[in-house]
Amino acid sequence: MKIKFTPKFYARLEEIADFISIQSGSKKITIGFILALKKHIIVSLTTFPKMGRPAEEFGKDVRKLVHQHYTILYKIQEENIVVLTIYKENLPSL
């Protein structure tokens, strides 16, 4: 299966990167986190697409995967896994 990221996901990822950069004061830490996050998503979901638990509260067929206090919402489609958005736990933003 192929992983596809939505514009909403990339917009939220940019906000998260900005926050981490400000808090850490380190571009290296920020880039490291973003790369580790994307690797986690790609490896986990291509290996085990149903790894995340169902999250129907966010929509039909939506699933939830967690990585270091961030929740990733995604859907499994015919030949793709569509990563919808990401948010800090307990702060949903669709």
C-alpha positions in Angstrom: 0.0 0.0 0.0 1.1 3.5 -0.7 1.1 6.3 1.9 -0.4 9.6 0.9 -0.3 12.7 3.1 -3.1 15.4 2.9 -2.4 19.1 2.8 -4.0 19.3 6.2 -1.5 16.9 7.6 1.4 18.9 6.1 0.0 22.2 7.5 -0.3 20.7 11.0 3.1 19.1 10.7 4.6 22.6 9.9 2.9 24.0 13.0 4.3 21.2 15.1 7.8 21.8 13.7 7.5 25.5 14.4 6.5 24.7 18.0 9.3 22.2 18.6 11.8 24.6 17.0 10.8 27.4 19.4 10.7 25.2 22.4 14.0 23.4 21.8 15.9 26.2 20.1 17.4 23.5 17.9 16.9 22.9 14.1 18.6 19.5 14.5 16.1 18.4 17.2 13.2 19.6 15.1 14.3 17.9 11.9 15.1 14.7 13.8 11.6 14.6 15.3 9.9 15.2 11.9 12.0 12.5 10.2 11.4 10.0 13.0 7.7 10.8 12.9 7.4 10.3 9.1 9.5 7.1 9.3 7.2 5.7 12.0 4.1 6.5 10.0 5.5 5.0 6.8 7.0 1.8 8.3 4.2 1.1 10.7 1.3 1.6 8.3 2.9 -0.1 5.2 3.7 -3.1 7.4 0.5 -3.1 9.5 -2.2 -0.9 7.9 -4.7 -1.7 10.7 -2.1 -1.0 13.4 -4.0 2.0 14.7 -7.2 1.7 16.6 -10.6 2.6 15.0 -11.5 6.3 15.7 -15.0 6.5 14.3 -15.5 9.7 16.4 -13.5 11.4 13.7 -15.4 9.9 10.7 -16.2 6.7 9.0 -13.3 4.3 8.6 -10.9 6.7 10.4 -8.1 5.1 12.4 -5.7 6.5 15.1 -2.0 5.9 15.5 0.1 7.5 18.3 3.7 8.6 18.2 5.3 10.5 21.1 2.2 12.1 22.3 1.0 13.0 18.8 -2.1 11.3 17.3 -2.1 10.6 13.6 -5.5 10.1 11.9 -5.7 8.1 8.8 -7.9 6.0 6.5 -7.3 2.8 4.6 -8.5 3.1 1.0 -8.4 0.5 -1.8 -4.7 0.8 -2.6 -3.7 3.8 -0.4 -3.4 4.8 3.2 -4.4 8.5 3.5 -2.9 10.3 6.5 -5.5 12.9 7.3 -4.0 15.0 10.1 -1.9 15.0 13.2 -2.5 16.6 16.6 -1.1 16.7 20.1 -3.0 14.2 22.3 -6.2 15.7 23.8 -6.2 18.7 21.3 -8.0 17.4 18.1 -8.0 19.6 15.1 -9.7 18.4 11.9 
